[in-house]
Amino acid sequence: MKIYGDSISGNCLKVRWTADFLGLKYDWIETDILKGESRTPAYLAINPAGQAPAVILDDGRPLAQSNAIILHFAEGSSLIPADAYDRAKMLEWMFWEQYSHEPYVAVARFHVKYLGKPVEDLEPRLVERGGNALQRMELGLAGSPFLVGDSLTLADVALVAYTRVCHEGGFSLDPYPAVKAWVARVEAALGIR
């Protein structure tokens, strides 16, 4: 299997972390999005959306979108709850991550860390919604070690990717002690720093 990913991207890293956690064998093909490597004709043949990550499965079929990829990888594993309701709650968090977390927390990080924009120049709505996302996670983690019950699921993998580096976009986890503790638990479970 081949994984095309950019090591600065949380969306790409969650694919790597899931593959590593599950002991899958793969070749990592570094794809620098800042240099436009996901927009070349060869890459667009793999993923016409021109986004990283993308994978070529062992049987030659391509698959894109980080959460779709990690769901495919984790089929039948402990990362997907057996209980239908818990599985739906995991998916609820994963859909929310791409709509209400990543567009704010990750975008702020990209503007600050990679485009050099001062935090104070970020669009106020971006900062507000990023803070709202972290607050939503704080509430979701009240009394629970992971987002869905007592064990690591793909919801945790999906959401830790950008939450753990939110300070690079001007956000602090200090007001969110449950999120801060959760990040440490998920990093330990996945063996990441």
C-alpha positions as CSV (number, residue, x, y, z in Angstrom):
1,M,0.0,0.0,0.0
2,K,1.1,3.6,-0.7
3,I,0.1,6.6,1.4
4,Y,0.6,10.0,-0.2
5,G,0.8,12.5,2.6
6,D,2.3,15.7,3.8
7,S,3.9,15.4,7.2
8,I,2.8,18.9,8.2
9,S,-0.9,18.0,7.7
10,G,-3.0,16.6,10.6
11,N,-5.3,15.0,8.0
12,C,-2.3,13.1,6.6
13,L,-0.9,12.3,10.0
14,K,-4.1,10.7,11.2
15,V,-3.8,8.3,8.3
16,R,-0.2,7.4,9.3
17,W,-1.1,7.1,13.0
18,T,-4.0,4.7,12.2
19,A,-1.9,2.6,9.9
20,D,0.9,2.4,12.5
21,F,-1.5,1.6,15.4
22,L,-3.0,-1.2,13.3
23,G,0.4,-2.5,12.2
24,L,-0.3,-2.0,8.5
25,K,2.5,-2.1,6.0
26,Y,2.8,0.9,3.7
27,D,5.2,3.1,1.8
28,W,4.8,6.8,2.8
29,I,5.2,9.1,-0.2
30,E,5.9,12.6,1.1
31,T,3.6,15.0,-0.9
32,D,4.5,18.6,-0.2
33,I,1.2,20.6,-0.5
34,L,3.0,23.9,-0.1
35,K,5.0,23.1,-3.3
36,G,1.8,22.0,-5.2
37,E,2.7,18.3,-5.3
38,S,-0.9,17.4,-4.8
39,R,-1.8,19.3,-8.0
40,T,0.4,17.5,-10.5
41,P,-1.2,15.5,-13.3
42,A,0.2,12.3,-11.8
43,Y,-1.3,13.0,-8.4
44,L,-4.6,14.2,-9.8
45,A,-4.8,10.8,-11.5
46,I,-4.9,9.3,-8.0
47,N,-7.0,11.9,-6.4
48,P,-8.9,14.3,-8.8
49,A,-9.7,16.6,-5.8
50,G,-6.0,17.4,-5.5
51,Q,-5.9,16.9,-1.8
52,A,-3.7,15.0,0.5
53,P,-3.9,12.4,1.9
54,A,-4.6,9.7,-0.7
55,V,-3.8,6.0,-0.7
56,I,-3.3,3.3,-3.3
57,L,-4.5,0.1,-1.6
58,D,-2.7,-3.2,-2.1
59,D,-5.2,-4.1,-4.8
60,G,-4.4,-0.9,-6.7
61,R,-7.6,1.0,-5.9
62,P,-7.2,4.6,-4.8
63,L,-9.0,6.2,-1.8
64,A,-9.0,9.8,-0.6
65,Q,-10.3,11.8,2.3
66,S,-8.6,11.2,5.6
67,N,-11.7,10.0,7.6
68,A,-12.8,7.6,4.8
69,I,-9.2,6.2,4.7
70,I,-9.0,5.6,8.4
71,L,-12.5,4.1,8.5
72,H,-11.3,1.7,5.7
73,F,-8.1,0.8,7.5
74,A,-9.8,0.2,10.9
75,E,-12.7,-2.0,9.7
76,G,-13.1,-4.8,12.2
77,S,-10.6,-3.3,14.7
78,S,-11.0,-1.9,18.2
79,L,-10.8,1.6,16.8
80,I,-14.4,1.2,15.6
81,P,-17.0,0.4,18.3
82,A,-18.9,-2.8,18.0
83,D,-22.0,-1.2,19.5
84,A,-24.1,0.5,16.8
85,Y,-24.9,3.5,18.9
86,D,-21.3,4.0,19.9
87,R,-20.2,3.6,16.3
88,A,-22.7,6.3,15.3
89,K,-21.4,8.6,18.1
90,M,-17.9,8.0,16.7
91,L,-19.1,9.0,13.2
92,E,-20.9,12.0,14.7
93,W,-17.6,13.3,16.1
94,M,-15.7,12.5,12.8
95,F,-18.3,14.4,10.7
96,W,-18.2,17.3,13.2
97,E,-14.4,17.4,13.0
98,Q,-14.4,18.1,9.3
99,Y,-17.2,20.6,9.4
100,S,-16.8,22.4,12.8
101,H,-13.2,21.9,14.0
102,E,-10.8,21.5,11.1
103,P,-12.0,24.5,9.1
104,Y,-11.2,26.8,12.1
105,V,-8.5,25.2,14.2
106,A,-6.4,23.8,11.2
107,V,-7.0,26.9,9.0
108,A,-5.8,29.3,11.8
109,R,-2.7,27.1,12.2
110,F,-2.0,27.1,8.5
111,H,-2.3,30.9,8.3
112,V,-0.1,31.5,11.4
113,K,2.5,28.7,11.1
114,Y,2.9,28.4,7.3
115,L,1.8,31.7,5.9
116,G,3.3,33.8,8.7
117,K,0.2,35.7,9.5
118,P,0.1,37.3,13.0
119,V,-2.6,35.7,15.3
120,E,-4.1,39.2,15.8
121,D,-4.7,39.5,12.1
122,L,-6.7,36.3,11.8
123,E,-10.4,36.7,10.9
124,P,-12.3,37.1,14.3
125,R,-14.9,34.6,13.2
126,L,-12.2,32.0,12.6
127,V,-10.8,32.5,16.1
128,E,-14.3,32.5,17.7
129,R,-15.3,29.3,15.9
130,G,-12.0,27.6,16.8
131,G,-12.6,28.4,20.4
132,N,-16.1,27.2,20.2
133,A,-14.8,23.9,18.8
134,L,-12.4,23.4,21.7
135,Q,-15.2,24.3,24.1
136,R,-17.5,21.7,22.5
137,M,-14.7,19.1,23.0
138,E,-14.3,20.1,26.6
139,L,-18.0,19.5,27.2
140,G,-17.8,16.2,25.3
141,L,-14.9,15.0,27.4
142,A,-16.5,15.8,30.8
143,G,-16.4,12.6,32.7
144,S,-15.1,10.5,29.9
145,P,-11.5,9.6,29.0
146,F,-12.2,9.4,25.3
147,L,-14.8,11.0,23.0
148,V,-16.8,7.8,22.8
149,G,-16.7,5.9,26.1
150,D,-13.7,4.4,27.8
151,S,-11.6,3.4,24.8
152,L,-9.7,5.0,21.9
153,T,-11.8,5.2,18.7
154,L,-11.3,6.8,15.3
155,A,-13.1,9.9,16.7
156,D,-10.1,10.5,19.0
157,V,-7.6,9.9,16.1
158,A,-9.4,12.3,13.9
159,L,-9.7,15.1,16.4
160,V,-6.3,14.9,18.1
161,A,-4.6,15.6,14.8
162,Y,-5.1,19.4,14.9
163,T,-6.1,19.8,18.5
164,R,-2.7,18.8,19.7
165,V,-1.1,21.6,17.6
166,C,-3.8,24.2,18.1
167,H,-1.3,26.5,19.8
168,E,0.4,26.9,16.4
169,G,-2.7,28.7,15.3
170,G,-3.0,30.9,18.4
171,F,-5.3,28.7,20.5
172,S,-4.4,27.6,24.1
173,L,-5.6,24.4,25.7
174,D,-5.1,26.0,29.2
175,P,-8.9,26.9,29.4
176,Y,-9.7,23.3,28.4
177,P,-8.2,20.9,31.0
178,A,-10.3,17.9,29.9
179,V,-9.1,18.4,26.3
180,K,-5.5,18.9,27.4
181,A,-5.6,15.6,29.4
182,W,-7.3,13.8,26.5
183,V,-4.6,14.9,24.1
184,A,-2.0,13.4,26.4
185,R,-4.0,10.1,26.6
186,V,-4.5,9.9,22.9
187,E,-0.9,10.6,22.1
188,A,0.2,7.9,24.6
189,A,-2.3,5.4,23.1
190,L,-1.1,6.1,19.6
191,G,2.6,6.4,20.5
192,I,3.0,9.9,19.1
193,R,4.6,13.0,20.5
